[in-house]
Amino acid sequence: MEHNGRADKNLTMLMDFYELTMANGYFKLGKGDQTAVFDMFFRKIPDDAGFAICAGLEQLIDYFENLHFTPEDIEYLRGRGIFDEAFLEYLSNFQFACDVWAVPEGTPIFPNEPVLIIKGPIIQAQLVETMVLLTINHQSLIATKSNRIARAAQGRSIMEFGSRRAQSYDAAILGARAAYIAGCDATACVIADRDYHIPAVGTMAHSWVQMFDDEYESFRQYAKLYPENCVLLVDTYNVIKSGIPNAIRVFDEVLAPMGQRPKGVRIDSGDIAYLSKKARKMLDEAGYADCPIVASNSLDEYLIRDLLLQGAKIDSFGVGENLITSKSDPVFGGVYKLAAMEENGRMIPKIKISETVEKITNPDFKTVYRFYNQSDGEAVADYVTLFDETVDTSGPVTIFDPNATWKKKTLTNVTAKKILVQVFEKGKCIYDRPTLPQIRAYCKEQIDHLWEEVKRFENPHRYYVDLSPKLWEIKHRLLESHSQF
């Protein structure tokens, strides 16, 4: 497993204050050890996309394994004057003892299905809410956006250039990680290379060019310093009139005598489609058809797609702020809701009701199956069931929309696979943690199983997430029992 550089940071106190007031209340009422089941799920895919990508489990595992309250934490809480002393003693000896199931990182996920389930003493399951949401929401957001950008590039390399625009240093580092999972090939963030072995790349800023008396001299000195990795930034003054001509001259006069070939030129401003075509023609005519052209400058999936539609001669893209902040839709709305309580060995389903239909939760202790066509391996639908339900796919399976039950679909020749895996058992990690390259490869493989229609940027096909009849009946019964007229 790769070194991540973050596991030793104690984030136990990174929680909303109400987690502590509720936990104190559970303790004083004698309910603290009662087993509860909480689901994390989300309701809306950013950018109205067809799917999201789950990420952040690795950091959540580190968090669970490092949960402990320090003497300083206890003194702070004591100083607030509202917490029971016996409760503070409980926190002093806190040991995480929950069961956790999660969707593996890199998995395509859809609204209203659990992507993480925590079952254990309600105090413990409640206290971790904030970090569960913070961790999964952030990296899933960046992974989802990054994959859209990577797919827009149609096989061309995407480099994550967003560190300086990220919302914090952790967002820069973990954002680079999430972007790599979802399809970016490299990062400008050096610490992400050190900690996660994501290839760090970069050439020069405009300040390097400006520091010299003329552009040619700045290129010449850079080529002498880095002959095996010479990428020149050609838009400081004028791409066509000076940048490309000076680059070609340096390639001829410095690199060629050394037996080296240029690794690229980068265009960071102007009409990139037009400039890239002109630059390509000039480079080709000078004998540098193998010199890649890199484009940057506030790009996103739509600009990249349009550049390629316009015939831009670009071999790779550097994408910064629009990726690292998911600027077009910067919130991944994951929520964490109580689904069941255990009483006398029986699971008692719990539901949250709202006048907004989309905010009504799915009750009980659950799991999720994904149906795949046996013929081509494509993912057809997800099926949320009770935890101990089995799905028989030996014959046709009829699924229905839980919000519009008359909408039904019969599936034939499908297989069903559980997409949630157990990560912790009674507080001990039992998950074989994959490496980052393995997560990245898994993500690509899973996305390849999705219909092309689900991958559309505009008006994607809605992927089905349906409830089993048993689960729907429980939900319907709870809705009826709580209805008020």
TIKOLVO-190578 format. One record per residue (C-alpha): residue number from 1; residue in one letter; x, y, z. Coordinates in pm, whole numbers. Last residue first. Layout:
% TIKOLVO-190578
{NUM 'A' {X Y Z}}
...
END
This chain:
% TIKOLVO-190578
{485 'F' {-5440 1403 790}}
{484 'Q' {-5120 1264 930}}
{483 'S' {-4921 982 773}}
{482 'H' {-4668 810 998}}
{481 'S' {-4816 460 976}}
{480 'E' {-4873 490 601}}
{479 'L' {-4518 601 533}}
{478 'L' {-4387 319 751}}
{477 'R' {-4596 64 564}}
{476 'H' {-4478 197 225}}
{475 'K' {-4114 177 332}}
{474 'I' {-4156 -179 458}}
{473 'E' {-4340 -276 138}}
{472 'W' {-4067 -118 -74}}
{471 'L' {-3800 -320 108}}
{470 'K' {-3984 -648 50}}
{469 'P' {-4061 -559 -313}}
{468 'S' {-3690 -488 -380}}
{467 'L' {-3610 -124 -436}}
{466 'D' {-3497 32 -762}}
{465 'V' {-3201 234 -885}}
{464 'Y' {-3236 263 -1264}}
{463 'Y' {-2984 466 -1464}}
{462 'R' {-3133 778 -1614}}
{461 'H' {-3005 824 -1972}}
{460 'P' {-2795 1137 -1995}}
{459 'N' {-2954 1471 -2080}}
{458 'E' {-2630 1651 -2164}}
{457 'F' {-2284 1513 -2087}}
{456 'R' {-2371 1164 -2215}}
{455 'K' {-2217 880 -2011}}
{454 'V' {-2547 706 -1931}}
{453 'E' {-2617 678 -2306}}
{452 'E' {-2283 503 -2353}}
{451 'W' {-2412 226 -2130}}
{450 'L' {-2192 155 -1830}}
{449 'H' {-1954 -144 -1812}}
{448 'D' {-1659 67 -1935}}
{447 'I' {-1710 280 -1625}}
{446 'Q' {-1636 -26 -1411}}
{445 'E' {-1314 -107 -1596}}
{444 'K' {-1189 251 -1575}}
{443 'C' {-1256 264 -1202}}
{442 'Y' {-1087 -73 -1145}}
{441 'A' {-773 49 -1323}}
{440 'R' {-763 361 -1104}}
{439 'I' {-823 160 -786}}
{438 'Q' {-541 -77 -882}}
{437 'P' {-309 216 -954}}
{436 'L' {-398 359 -608}}
{435 'T' {-317 34 -432}}
{434 'P' {-597 -187 -306}}
{433 'R' {-686 -224 64}}
{432 'D' {-770 -582 155}}
{431 'Y' {-1057 -501 389}}
{430 'I' {-1079 -662 732}}
{429 'C' {-1032 -339 929}}
{428 'K' {-1116 -401 1294}}
{427 'G' {-1386 -195 1464}}
{426 'K' {-1635 -476 1515}}
{425 'E' {-1585 -589 1154}}
{424 'F' {-1463 -315 924}}
{423 'V' {-1451 -295 543}}
{422 'Q' {-1736 -518 434}}
{421 'V' {-1806 -485 64}}
{420 'L' {-2097 -305 -102}}
{419 'I' {-2141 -370 -476}}
{418 'K' {-2326 -699 -442}}
{417 'K' {-2339 -872 -780}}
{416 'A' {-2640 -980 -981}}
{415 'T' {-2626 -1162 -1315}}
{414 'V' {-2861 -1098 -1604}}
{413 'N' {-3018 -1310 -1876}}
{412 'T' {-3358 -1143 -1842}}
{411 'L' {-3466 -817 -1687}}
{410 'T' {-3831 -713 -1672}}
{409 'K' {-3895 -342 -1641}}
{408 'K' {-4168 -164 -1450}}
{407 'K' {-4310 187 -1427}}
{406 'W' {-4640 145 -1241}}
{405 'T' {-4452 191 -914}}
{404 'A' {-4372 556 -977}}
{403 'N' {-4157 660 -680}}
{402 'P' {-4009 313 -621}}
{401 'D' {-3954 262 -997}}
{400 'F' {-4000 -107 -1063}}
{399 'I' {-3791 -420 -1114}}
{398 'T' {-3898 -754 -1260}}
{397 'V' {-3640 -1031 -1265}}
{396 'P' {-3664 -1305 -1530}}
{395 'G' {-3515 -1646 -1443}}
{394 'S' {-3200 -1781 -1281}}
{393 'T' {-3141 -1429 -1146}}
{392 'D' {-3249 -1503 -789}}
{391 'V' {-3155 -1218 -559}}
{390 'T' {-3080 -1295 -195}}
{389 'E' {-3210 -1085 90}}
{388 'D' {-3013 -1064 415}}
{387 'F' {-2937 -692 396}}
{386 'L' {-3281 -591 275}}
{385 'T' {-3264 -490 -89}}
{384 'V' {-3154 -202 -312}}
{383 'Y' {-3131 -305 -677}}
{382 'D' {-2904 -129 -923}}
{381 'A' {-2970 -137 -1297}}
{380 'V' {-2838 -252 -1634}}
{379 'A' {-2459 -264 -1605}}
{378 'E' {-2310 -392 -1930}}
{377 'G' {-2135 -730 -1924}}
{376 'D' {-2204 -798 -2295}}
{375 'S' {-2421 -1111 -2302}}
{374 'Q' {-2470 -1177 -1930}}
{373 'N' {-2617 -832 -1884}}
{372 'Y' {-2518 -697 -1543}}
{371 'F' {-2742 -625 -1245}}
{370 'R' {-2589 -440 -950}}
{369 'Y' {-2692 -541 -599}}
{368 'V' {-2712 -307 -300}}
{367 'T' {-2740 -385 72}}
{366 'K' {-2982 -283 342}}
{365 'F' {-3056 -250 713}}
{364 'D' {-3391 -68 728}}
{363 'P' {-3546 244 577}}
{362 'N' {-3517 423 240}}
{361 'T' {-3527 796 307}}
{360 'I' {-3784 1053 201}}
{359 'K' {-3590 1351 66}}
{358 'E' {-3677 1289 -300}}
{357 'V' {-4049 1312 -214}}
{356 'T' {-4020 1666 -80}}
{355 'E' {-4294 1680 182}}
{354 'S' {-4044 1494 394}}
{353 'I' {-4027 1169 591}}
{352 'K' {-3720 1018 759}}
{351 'I' {-3760 644 808}}
{350 'K' {-3652 391 1070}}
{349 'P' {-3664 13 1042}}
{348 'I' {-3655 -195 1365}}
{347 'M' {-3395 -469 1330}}
{346 'R' {-3455 -751 1574}}
{345 'G' {-3214 -894 1832}}
{344 'N' {-3402 -749 2128}}
{343 'E' {-3403 -404 1966}}
{342 'E' {-3170 -308 1683}}
{341 'M' {-3222 35 1533}}
{340 'A' {-3261 109 1163}}
{339 'A' {-3198 356 879}}
{338 'L' {-3047 662 1050}}
{337 'K' {-2930 906 785}}
{336 'Y' {-2601 1040 652}}
{335 'V' {-2620 1272 350}}
{334 'G' {-2409 1316 37}}
{333 'G' {-2475 1634 -156}}
{332 'F' {-2162 1661 -366}}
{331 'V' {-2129 2037 -395}}
{330 'P' {-1918 2233 -644}}
{329 'D' {-2137 2228 -955}}
{328 'S' {-1965 2423 -1237}}
{327 'K' {-1652 2481 -1028}}
{326 'S' {-1570 2118 -962}}
{325 'T' {-1312 2275 -728}}
{324 'I' {-1004 2083 -849}}
{323 'L' {-1143 2045 -1201}}
{322 'N' {-1258 2395 -1295}}
{321 'E' {-957 2540 -1115}}
{320 'G' {-687 2350 -1302}}
{319 'V' {-685 2151 -1623}}
{318 'G' {-367 2085 -1821}}
{317 'F' {-453 1923 -2154}}
{316 'S' {-277 1683 -2387}}
{315 'D' {-214 1629 -2759}}
{314 'I' {-377 1938 -2901}}
{313 'K' {-421 2009 -3270}}
{312 'A' {-760 2181 -3247}}
{311 'G' {-1005 2046 -3503}}
{310 'Q' {-1299 2260 -3398}}
{309 'L' {-1473 1955 -3250}}
{308 'L' {-1157 1899 -3045}}
{307 'L' {-1172 2249 -2904}}
{306 'D' {-1544 2210 -2835}}
{305 'R' {-1491 1892 -2630}}
{304 'I' {-1212 2054 -2433}}
{303 'L' {-1425 2360 -2368}}
{302 'Y' {-1715 2142 -2251}}
{301 'E' {-1504 1917 -2029}}
{300 'D' {-1332 2208 -1855}}
{299 'L' {-1046 2444 -1936}}
{298 'S' {-939 2753 -1746}}
{297 'N' {-616 2805 -1947}}
{296 'S' {-419 2493 -2055}}
{295 'A' {-311 2336 -2384}}
{294 'V' {-19 2103 -2456}}
{293 'I' {119 2051 -2807}}
{292 'P' {333 1742 -2860}}
{291 'C' {655 1751 -3065}}
{290 'D' {665 1441 -3289}}
{289 'A' {597 1642 -3605}}
{288 'Y' {913 1835 -3527}}
{287 'G' {1076 1860 -3871}}
{286 'A' {1041 2236 -3916}}
{285 'E' {735 2190 -4140}}
{284 'D' {570 1984 -3868}}
{283 'L' {640 2245 -3601}}
{282 'M' {500 2528 -3814}}
{281 'K' {185 2332 -3907}}
{280 'R' {124 2228 -3548}}
{279 'A' {170 2583 -3423}}
{278 'K' {-86 2717 -3669}}
{277 'K' {-338 2452 -3572}}
{276 'S' {-266 2503 -3200}}
{275 'L' {-308 2880 -3232}}
{274 'Y' {-651 2854 -3394}}
{273 'A' {-791 2608 -3140}}
{272 'I' {-619 2785 -2850}}
{271 'D' {-759 3127 -2925}}
{270 'G' {-551 3310 -2667}}
{269 'S' {-386 3177 -2355}}
{268 'D' {-185 2892 -2203}}
{267 'I' {-17 2727 -2500}}
{266 'R' {243 2466 -2408}}
{265 'V' {518 2324 -2628}}
{264 'G' {634 1966 -2608}}
{263 'K' {885 1696 -2524}}
{262 'P' {1147 1821 -2764}}
{261 'R' {1386 1564 -2915}}
{260 'Q' {1741 1502 -2795}}
{259 'G' {2056 1401 -2985}}
{258 'M' {2259 1671 -2811}}
{257 'P' {2314 1859 -3138}}
{256 'A' {1934 1844 -3192}}
{255 'L' {1846 1982 -2849}}
{254 'V' {2039 2309 -2849}}
{253 'E' {2044 2471 -3195}}
{252 'D' {1755 2303 -3373}}
{251 'F' {1518 2268 -3075}}
{250 'V' {1618 2618 -2969}}
{249 'R' {1530 2759 -3313}}
{248 'I' {1201 2571 -3312}}
{247 'A' {1112 2720 -2972}}
{246 'N' {1202 3069 -3089}}
{245 'P' {979 3031 -3397}}
{244 'I' {696 2887 -3181}}
{243 'G' {697 3168 -2926}}
{242 'S' {787 3462 -3152}}
{241 'K' {535 3543 -3425}}
{240 'I' {295 3253 -3376}}
{239 'V' {268 3234 -2998}}
{238 'N' {313 3604 -2921}}
{237 'Y' {448 3733 -2590}}
{236 'T' {428 3487 -2302}}
{235 'D' {250 3230 -2522}}
{234 'V' {524 2972 -2594}}
{233 'L' {575 2780 -2270}}
{232 'L' {849 2531 -2360}}
{231 'V' {861 2162 -2272}}
{230 'C' {1213 2014 -2261}}
{229 'N' {1236 1691 -2069}}
{228 'E' {1559 1526 -2182}}
{227 'P' {1739 1855 -2248}}
{226 'Y' {1648 1999 -1908}}
{225 'L' {1913 2258 -1816}}
{224 'K' {2031 2332 -2171}}
{223 'A' {1670 2345 -2290}}
{222 'Y' {1585 2591 -2013}}
{221 'Q' {1877 2815 -2103}}
{220 'R' {1781 2821 -2469}}
{219 'F' {1412 2888 -2397}}
{218 'S' {1492 3189 -2175}}
{217 'E' {1745 3313 -2434}}
{216 'Y' {1487 3296 -2713}}
{215 'E' {1231 3486 -2508}}
{214 'D' {1450 3791 -2455}}
{213 'D' {1624 3974 -2172}}
{212 'F' {1551 3690 -1933}}
{211 'M' {1323 3704 -1628}}
{210 'Q' {1010 3729 -1843}}
{209 'V' {1048 3375 -1974}}
{208 'W' {1084 3229 -1626}}
{207 'S' {798 3450 -1502}}
{206 'H' {570 3301 -1766}}
{205 'A' {581 2978 -1570}}
{204 'M' {792 2675 -1650}}
{203 'T' {769 2301 -1715}}
{202 'G' {549 2077 -1509}}
{201 'V' {477 1716 -1423}}
{200 'A' {424 1511 -1108}}
{199 'P' {338 1144 -1168}}
{198 'I' {96 1024 -899}}
{197 'H' {308 827 -653}}
{196 'Y' {61 878 -368}}
{195 'D' {269 1054 -101}}
{194 'R' {561 1194 -301}}
{193 'D' {363 1244 -620}}
{192 'A' {76 1410 -433}}
{191 'I' {336 1624 -255}}
{190 'V' {457 1749 -594}}
{189 'C' {118 1879 -712}}
{188 'A' {135 1947 -1088}}
{187 'T' {-55 1626 -1145}}
{186 'A' {-53 1335 -1388}}
{185 'D' {-270 1094 -1585}}
{184 'C' {-621 1210 -1498}}
{183 'G' {-867 921 -1526}}
{182 'A' {-1097 895 -1223}}
{181 'I' {-847 759 -974}}
{180 'Y' {-599 1029 -1071}}
{179 'A' {-855 1303 -1010}}
{178 'A' {-933 1161 -667}}
{177 'R' {-566 1168 -569}}
{176 'A' {-515 1520 -703}}
{175 'G' {-819 1628 -502}}
{174 'L' {-665 1461 -199}}
{173 'I' {-358 1682 -225}}
{172 'A' {-527 2006 -331}}
{171 'A' {-822 1963 -95}}
{170 'D' {-579 1894 189}}
{169 'Y' {-398 2219 107}}
{168 'S' {-723 2415 106}}
{167 'Q' {-1002 2526 -133}}
{166 'A' {-802 2433 -441}}
{165 'R' {-698 2709 -685}}
{164 'R' {-322 2682 -635}}
{163 'S' {-335 2303 -653}}
{162 'G' {-539 2284 -974}}
{161 'F' {-309 2162 -1253}}
{160 'E' {-438 1806 -1297}}
{159 'M' {-290 1672 -1623}}
{158 'I' {-522 1513 -1877}}
{157 'S' {-375 1296 -2154}}
{156 'R' {-562 1248 -2479}}
{155 'G' {-788 946 -2500}}
{154 'Q' {-1103 1126 -2604}}
{153 'A' {-1035 1447 -2407}}
{152 'A' {-1403 1472 -2309}}
{151 'R' {-1369 1141 -2122}}
{150 'A' {-1091 1284 -1903}}
{149 'I' {-1296 1595 -1825}}
{148 'R' {-1601 1393 -1729}}
{147 'N' {-1378 1166 -1521}}
{146 'S' {-1231 1463 -1340}}
{145 'K' {-1574 1595 -1242}}
{144 'T' {-1680 1266 -1083}}
{143 'A' {-1344 1217 -912}}
{142 'I' {-1355 1570 -772}}
{141 'L' {-1704 1526 -623}}
{140 'S' {-1633 1175 -498}}
{139 'Q' {-1321 1308 -325}}
{138 'H' {-1510 1578 -142}}
{137 'N' {-1829 1395 -53}}
{136 'I' {-1656 1080 70}}
{135 'T' {-1428 1256 318}}
{134 'L' {-1660 1529 444}}
{133 'L' {-1958 1296 472}}
{132 'V' {-1781 1026 671}}
{131 'M' {-1595 1292 869}}
{130 'T' {-1917 1460 978}}
{129 'E' {-2103 1142 1065}}
{128 'V' {-1832 979 1280}}
{127 'L' {-1990 1068 1617}}
{126 'Q' {-2328 915 1531}}
{125 'A' {-2203 563 1454}}
{124 'Q' {-2000 570 1775}}
{123 'I' {-2283 686 2000}}
{122 'I' {-2527 454 1823}}
{121 'P' {-2324 144 1902}}
{120 'G' {-2269 -35 1569}}
{119 'K' {-2368 -54 1206}}
{118 'I' {-2221 184 948}}
{117 'I' {-2328 167 585}}
{116 'L' {-2150 338 293}}
{115 'V' {-2254 395 -69}}
{114 'P' {-2620 341 17}}
{113 'E' {-2847 396 -285}}
{112 'N' {-3053 711 -330}}
{111 'P' {-2861 859 -622}}
{110 'F' {-2614 660 -832}}
{109 'I' {-2262 525 -798}}
{108 'P' {-1985 433 -1043}}
{107 'T' {-1716 245 -846}}
{106 'G' {-1368 396 -829}}
{105 'E' {-1332 343 -457}}
{104 'P' {-1502 28 -333}}
{103 'V' {-1864 74 -216}}
{102 'A' {-1869 53 159}}
{101 'W' {-1967 -170 451}}
{100 'V' {-1869 -84 807}}
{99 'D' {-1914 -277 1132}}
{98 'C' {-1854 -64 1439}}
{97 'A' {-1617 -100 1735}}
{96 'F' {-1416 223 1742}}
{95 'Q' {-1246 249 2078}}
{94 'F' {-1310 541 2314}}
{93 'N' {-1140 523 2655}}
{92 'S' {-1132 899 2714}}
{91 'L' {-1470 924 2541}}
{90 'Y' {-1629 703 2807}}
{89 'E' {-1469 917 3080}}
{88 'L' {-1623 1222 2913}}
{87 'F' {-1961 1048 2923}}
{86 'A' {-1914 977 3293}}
{85 'E' {-1846 1347 3346}}
{84 'D' {-2169 1445 3170}}
{83 'F' {-2119 1716 2910}}
{82 'I' {-2255 2070 2937}}
{81 'G' {-1973 2271 3096}}
{80 'R' {-1789 2361 2777}}
{79 'G' {-1465 2327 2973}}
{78 'R' {-1514 1954 3003}}
{77 'L' {-1514 1933 2624}}
{76 'Y' {-1181 2121 2602}}
{75 'E' {-1035 1906 2879}}
{74 'I' {-1142 1590 2698}}
{73 'D' {-980 1704 2373}}
{72 'E' {-658 1793 2558}}
{71 'P' {-653 1448 2717}}
{70 'T' {-672 1306 2363}}
{69 'F' {-984 1150 2214}}
{68 'H' {-921 856 1985}}
{67 'L' {-1011 749 1633}}
{66 'N' {-698 647 1440}}
{65 'E' {-828 333 1269}}
{64 'F' {-1154 503 1173}}
{63 'Y' {-968 797 1018}}
{62 'D' {-726 579 823}}
{61 'I' {-1024 383 686}}
{60 'L' {-1189 711 588}}
{59 'Q' {-875 814 402}}
{58 'E' {-880 497 192}}
{57 'L' {-1257 527 134}}
{56 'G' {-1224 866 -36}}
{55 'A' {-1376 798 -378}}
{54 'C' {-1711 699 -529}}
{53 'I' {-1769 800 -890}}
{52 'A' {-2090 972 -1003}}
{51 'F' {-2333 880 -1278}}
{50 'G' {-2552 1021 -1555}}
{49 'A' {-2453 1383 -1503}}
{48 'D' {-2683 1661 -1386}}
{47 'D' {-2363 1866 -1332}}
{46 'P' {-2325 1701 -991}}
{45 'I' {-2535 1387 -935}}
{44 'K' {-2828 1439 -699}}
{43 'R' {-2957 1254 -393}}
{42 'F' {-2655 1114 -213}}
{41 'F' {-2607 819 20}}
{40 'M' {-2455 744 360}}
{39 'D' {-2659 495 558}}
{38 'F' {-2671 457 937}}
{37 'V' {-2757 141 1130}}
{36 'A' {-2791 155 1507}}
{35 'T' {-2700 -87 1786}}
{34 'Q' {-2783 29 2138}}
{33 'D' {-2463 93 2333}}
{32 'G' {-2535 460 2398}}
{31 'K' {-2898 412 2494}}
{30 'G' {-2866 453 2870}}
{29 'L' {-3036 791 2870}}
{28 'K' {-2716 966 2983}}
{27 'F' {-2516 802 2704}}
{26 'Y' {-2767 878 2428}}
{25 'G' {-2774 1239 2543}}
{24 'N' {-2397 1270 2545}}
{23 'A' {-2392 1127 2194}}
{22 'M' {-2657 1377 2084}}
{21 'T' {-2461 1671 2228}}
{20 'L' {-2140 1538 2075}}
{19 'E' {-2275 1491 1723}}
{18 'Y' {-2443 1829 1763}}
{17 'F' {-2104 1997 1772}}
{16 'D' {-2027 1897 1413}}
{15 'M' {-1716 1686 1387}}
{14 'L' {-1343 1723 1333}}
{13 'M' {-1259 1626 1689}}
{12 'T' {-1137 1280 1589}}
{11 'L' {-910 1419 1317}}
{10 'N' {-583 1293 1460}}
{9 'K' {-325 1323 1181}}
{8 'D' {-104 1013 1167}}
{7 'A' {-278 869 859}}
{6 'R' {-195 1165 635}}
{5 'G' {138 1087 463}}
{4 'N' {-22 848 217}}
{3 'H' {242 580 178}}
{2 'E' {130 340 -92}}
{1 'M' {0 0 0}}
END
